[in-house]
């Protein structure tokens, strides 16, 4: 049986700041992110399975990504934990949903984080093939499994 890829697209809103950056993205700013998740596998062949003919149910992929990625980052302020104390002093109580990460929250690093999380959560026989995170209408980062083996 052939290996097939399926993809699902997601959207979330988030703000971030790039500490020590030498451009305008140093300050807190937001994006309307678009995330494309592509997984691959061999469709289920068991004639008694309700998932026969599928790699995995699109609804199951949606639940995994929503619960573990979208719900974590949507409408959050994403900050590098190392810089959190100085930034928090400045912000006061202005933000209630702050996600601290152990990396500079660039699109590239967010993709690596997302990839590591999703790889652990996919069902047996399904592997993460690629991710695409669009930060603006004309800027995006991509992650491919073949580049990271």
C-alpha positions in Angstrom: 0.0 0.0 0.0 1.2 3.5 -0.8 2.3 6.0 1.8 -0.1 9.0 1.9 0.2 12.5 3.4 -2.7 14.4 4.9 -2.6 18.0 6.0 -4.7 20.2 8.3 -4.5 24.0 8.7 -4.9 26.0 11.9 -4.9 29.6 12.9 -4.1 31.4 16.1 -3.3 34.9 17.4 -0.3 35.5 19.5 2.1 38.2 20.6 5.8 37.8 21.2 9.0 39.9 21.7 12.5 39.0 20.5 14.8 40.0 23.3 18.2 41.5 22.2 17.0 41.6 18.6 18.4 44.5 16.6 15.1 45.3 14.7 11.6 46.4 15.3 10.5 43.0 16.5 12.3 43.5 19.7 9.2 45.1 21.2 6.0 43.2 21.9 3.9 42.8 18.8 1.4 40.3 17.5 0.8 38.0 14.5 -2.1 36.1 13.0 -0.3 32.8 12.7 -1.3 30.1 10.2 0.0 26.6 10.9 -0.1 23.8 8.4 0.5 20.2 9.8 1.3 17.4 7.4 1.5 13.8 8.6 2.2 10.6 6.6 1.4 6.9 6.9 -0.2 4.0 5.3 -4.0 3.9 5.3 -5.6 1.4 7.7 -6.4 -1.8 5.8 -8.4 -3.6 8.5 -11.8 -4.1 6.9 -13.4 -4.1 10.4 -11.8 -0.8 11.5 -13.9 2.4 11.4 -10.8 4.1 10.2 -10.2 1.8 7.2 -8.8 3.7 4.3 -7.5 6.5 6.6 -4.0 7.3 7.8 -5.8 8.9 10.7 -9.0 10.8 11.2 -8.7 14.5 10.4 -10.8 15.1 13.5 -8.2 13.3 15.6 -5.4 15.3 14.1 -7.4 18.5 14.8 -7.9 17.4 18.5 -4.2 16.7 19.0 -3.0 20.0 17.5 -5.7 22.1 19.1 -5.2 20.7 22.6 -1.4 20.7 22.6 -0.5 23.6 20.3 -3.3 26.0 19.5 -4.8 26.1 23.1 -1.3 26.7 24.4 -0.3 29.7 22.1 -3.7 31.2 21.0 -4.1 34.8 22.4 -0.9 34.4 24.4 2.1 36.5 24.9 5.1 34.3 24.2 8.3 35.2 25.9 11.8 33.8 26.4 11.8 32.6 30.0 15.3 33.8 30.5 14.1 37.4 30.1 10.8 37.0 31.9 11.6 38.8 35.1 12.6 42.1 33.6 9.7 42.0 31.1 7.2 41.1 33.7 8.2 44.1 35.9 7.5 46.3 32.9 4.2 44.7 32.0 2.6 44.5 35.4 -0.8 42.9 35.2 -1.5 43.9 31.6 -1.3 40.4 30.2 -2.9 37.3 31.8 -2.0 34.6 29.3 1.8 34.5 29.2 3.6 31.5 27.8 7.3 31.2 28.9 9.5 29.2 26.6 13.1 28.2 26.9 14.1 29.7 23.5 13.8 33.0 21.6 10.2 32.8 20.3 11.0 33.1 16.6 8.9 31.3 14.0 11.8 28.9 13.5 12.0 28.0 17.2 8.3 27.8 17.6 8.2 25.2 14.8 10.9 23.1 16.4 8.9 23.2 19.7 5.7 22.3 17.8 7.4 19.5 16.0 8.8 17.9 19.1 5.4 18.0 20.8 3.5 16.6 17.9 5.9 13.8 17.1 5.2 12.4 20.6 1.5 12.6 20.3 0.7 11.0 16.9 -0.8 7.5 16.8 1.4 4.5 15.9 2.2 4.3 12.2 1.7 8.0 11.6 4.7 10.3 11.4 5.1 14.0 11.2 6.2 14.9 7.7 6.2 18.7 7.7 5.1 21.9 9.3 4.6 25.4 7.9 4.2 28.4 10.2 3.1 31.6 8.4 3.8 34.7 10.5 2.6 37.2 8.0 1.0 37.1 4.6 4.5 36.8 2.9 6.8 35.4 5.6 6.9 31.8 6.9 9.1 29.1 8.3 9.0 25.4 7.4 10.1 22.2 9.2 10.6 18.9 7.3 11.2 15.6 9.0 13.7 14.5 6.3 15.9 17.5 7.3 15.8 16.6 11.0 16.6 12.9 11.0 
